[in-house]
Amino acid sequence: MKAKIIIVAMMICLVPFSHALSQDNKTIEGEINLTGVWIDVNGEEGGEAKATEYRDLREDGGLYGRARFKLDTDKYFLNFEAGDFGYHTQYYQIDGGMWGKFQLNLFYNEIPHNITFDARSLFFKPGEDTLTGAVNTNFGTWNTFDYEILRRQYGGGFKVDVIRPFFFDVSFARENRNGIKPIGAAETSPGGRAFELPEPVDYVTNNLVVSAGYARKPLFLSLNYFYSDFKNDNVALNVPANFSATVPRAISLPPDNTYHGGTVKGALSLPFNSRISTNVGYSSGSSETPIVARMLPAPSAYSGKSDTLNCDVALTTNPLRFLDAKIYYKYYKRDNKSDDPTGVVNTFLDYKVITYGGELGLRLPQKFYLSGGYKYVWTDRDDEGETDPLLLPPANMDNNFFVDLKWSGLDFLEARAGYERLDRDVHYRSPQSAADPRRQFSYAAQKRDTVKAMLDIFPLENLNFGLEYRFKNTDYTDTTYGLKSEQGHEVEASADYSLGKIAKLYAYGNFGWVKYNQLETAGSGLTGDWRATQWDENWGYGIGAEIYVIPKKLTLVFQHDYMKSDGAVDYTLPPSLFVAGTGLAGANNSNIDIGRWDDYTLYSFMIKAVYNISKHFEASLGYAFETFSYNDAQLDNYRFAPVGPPNSNAAFLSGAYKDQSYTEHLVFTGITYKF
Amino acid sequence: MKKRGLVFLSMFFVLSFVFIAQNNAQNSVKGGSGLVGSEVCKDCHEAQYNKFMGTIHGKKAIPGSPANKAACESCHGPGDQHVEKGGGRGVAIFAFSKKESSTDRDAKCLACHTESRGLPFWDLSRHQSAQTTCDNCHSVHSPAQGKNYLKAQEPDLCFSCHKNIMTQTNKQSHHPIREGKINCSSCHNTMGTSYNGKAMIKADSVNELCYKCHAEKKGPYAFEHPPVEEDCLLCHAVHGSNHSRLLTRRVPLLCQSCHDSGSHPTRPYTDLHSFTGTATQNKNRFFGRSCLNCHGNIHGSSLRAGFDR
């Protein structure tokens, strides 16, 4: 219904432009395309959703339309673009106006996100905020539903240029988001059965932005106001009494929130080819959570309030042709002013980040460009109300350095190399937290080195090669227990070649490898340290060609892509942890490693023929094949209702992300009319 | 000591002089000072002229457009010497070729576009500091995409330099970038932002950027998960990941990188804790969605700390 309203509004917007059609010097161009698609997806429930994750191709096939229209005169312009009419990927956008005077636009867009089809719910009424029914392990009788989210976005904007050098912009966007996504809850904690439940998603978000300003050398100044509100139709997901051994439960859902704020942005040109820029902004937000009787413990009310303040200023200068320099400063603060929910001991995070630094760039002889810089970042945190000295969040002091060298001394080659260093220091708030050997990686002291090198070669005007390499090493220097190090390599290569009127060819390849090293202590009730070394490795390549079989008449398009990922974890446990408390009694270090963690192979190819029937008509016919093979230690051999005892082995799951492998065949044929 | 300082200072001035002289030599103005008018340009470059007239630069209705100034010569410089010498690519004319410095090429565009509302912070753009020029991405005469006169459509245009980002968006978990539902400029201001931020994001902080599409994560929640309020990137790889939900690492090890106190967060969860594994307890902390099987509201909760176990 809303799509229809938007389309009608767009049509009405066209009326003022009817005058443009009577103009003498006008250009009208566009195209209309109709494509028939036949699709066959072989896969389980998760696979069908994965194959169409952001697409609406669920049925056997369909007819897809696309249209584009452009009107251009000396005074007016109008652009219209739309596609996938009637599908959950449909989009419509129109913008038009008078050159140099004003511009308006309207848009409507849908974005689906399919997670898993035919998931199962232990309880009745999936998608509603109150689930009913009783616990049972016969998952064959459970209700089926789809984990999918659909975003419907629409809005418009207006820009005024006629008052130049002043300007005025206003834009509004609204999004309705509906669907179901998975949410987890435990019967009791710790040690209880796990429940994976359908969380209803019924959100509405409104965003309004108004800007007014002045832009004429040497000054740019803009005043901006924004307003955003988010509404969730569901306060909580209510779960039946027999979910828990004690009382009915409510699982909280995202609360409504409202934000508004303003910014002042400015830039002023100065002598010596210099410029000073600034941005000062303040925003204030609030969220409200109504009283939910079944919340545990029951708060009487909660009112959230959070303010942010941002001030930044930068000075850039290019006083000499061989010298670029900039210095900058930024202050960002988040102040959580929320009230404690009545009767609940709670903490609220405030933080501020102060950043300052400088950069220098030198144009050297032989077309070398050397740049370097230093940045200091101080992050200060205060978890208001936190009384546990071990949990007081620390402050971080980051020292960042970088140096880059670029060489473009040859017409056919460009090379670049760079190095970055991060030294993060930590200031702990209490002697207890400073002495604690456990560290959170988000706050922990670290030394990070990043090296990158790039090479672009273009020996001929129609031939390009590119090669990139990156190495990153992070050592968490002060961490005894926690994430201790990360190391990664990335290589990317690409090439493209254009053979005049014969063909266009391209290829790319990539490789990535990352390793994480983690040491943990077994915690209360057990003794001993265990180590996990996690790897992620991925590589891929692609080749493609456009072959002009009959120049300007018949073109063959071919594309093939391949991507593979391999994840693994190597665990090393002391004998003291092969006990019942970990569930690993009787196991040993040779049979606990994880060999398949988000392992997947994506293989696809597409071939298409495009035939220009006449100046106005073009036909196409193609076939695409894609296969995705997925293996994972946590999702393979999926069970909806794994049972205990003990209860820590039991769960009522809904199938989220299960069986994501698929094979897809797609045949398409289309006709395009161009004018 | 004084002597050494003097020598150093002298060397600095000598080097500065050499650099300035060399740069000035490189900057010797191409073309003369006499305008020939665009009709003369049209005689030899009719195709380019016609394309130019069809673009926004050819619109006389726009005050300050090249059409209202010196047309072709607004950007390419005076053409008298170019004509006198019989033409030719780059002969006494500014041709936007690689032989001309990035600063000079940008200066031609910025002469007008500094006054545009979209380009006040180009000096702070990482593209500028990486010596990327306007004509690396934009083509005035033959754009592949009408809007913004881009040489190719997003994200392909961006991927031609940012190859590692292309690799990331090809991973199994990704934002709908390659599906065309969002693009690079949805989040990044390629023309620079007021702050010298590396990623040139369209917000004052990473979280404020993410909240534009994920408003439900904004809160403030009654019970917060502190790192979440501070930086989404601690757990999410926004361009793409091998792990579902764009996670940087797989749960439970991601969670255990911070949560290593108490009992069950510190236990090792191994292959034997999978659905068919032989572990005798704690399996529901590993199989399925692991920690998220119980801790559903990981971004914050209105109910209680522990995120709705």
Interface residues (C-beta under 8 A of the other chain):
Chain A: T27 E53 Y54 R55 K70 D72 D74 K75 N79 T89 M98 W99 G100 K101 N109 I111 H113 R164 P165 F167 D169 P182 I183 G184 A185 A186 S189 P190 G191 G192 R193 A194 F195 E196 L197 E199 Y203 T205 N207 S211 G213 A215 R216 K217 F220 S222 S228 F230 N232 A236 A250 I251 S252 L253 P254 P255 N257 Y259 K265 A267 S269 R275 S277 T278 N279 G281 G285 S286 S287 T289 V292 M295 L296 P297 P299 Y302 G304 K305 S306 T308 N310 D312 A314 T316 N318 L320 R321 F322 D324 K326 Y328 K330 Y332 R334 N336 S338 P341 V344 N346 T347 F348 L349 Y351 G357 E359 G361 R363 L364 P365 Y369 S371 T379 R381 D383 L390 P393 D404 K406 S408 D411 R438 Q440 F441 S442 G466 E468 R470 Y481 G482 L483 E490 E492 A493 S494 Y508 N510 G512 Y516 Q518 E520 T521 A522 G523 S524 G525 L526 W530 A532 Q534 D536 N538 G540 D561 M563 S565 G567 V569 Y571 L573 L577 A580 G581 T582 G583 L584 A585 A587 N591 I592 D593 I594 G595 W597 D598 Y600 L602 F628 Y630 A633 Q634 L635 D636 N637 Y638 R639 P642 P646 S648 N649 A650 A651 L653 A656 Y657
Chain B: S16 V18 F19 I20 Q22 N23 N24 Q26 N27 G54 I56 K59 K60 A61 I62 P63 G64 S65 K98 K99 S101 T103 T114 E115 S116 R117 P120 F121 D123 L124 S129 A130 Q131 G146 K147 S160 K163 N164 M166 T167 N170 K171 Q172 P176 E179 K181 I182 T193 S194 Y195 N196 D204 S205 E208 K212 A215 E216 K217 K218 G219 P220 Y221 A222 F223 E224 P226 P227 E229 E230 D231 L234 N242 H243 S244 R249 R250 L253 Q256 S257 C258 D260 S261 G262 S263 H264 P265 T266 R267 P268 T270 D271 L272 H273 S274 F275 T276 T278 A279 T280 Q281 N282 K283 N284 R285 F286 F287 G288 R289 S290 L292 N293 C294 H295 G296 N297 H299 S301 S302 L303 R304 A305 G306 D308 R309
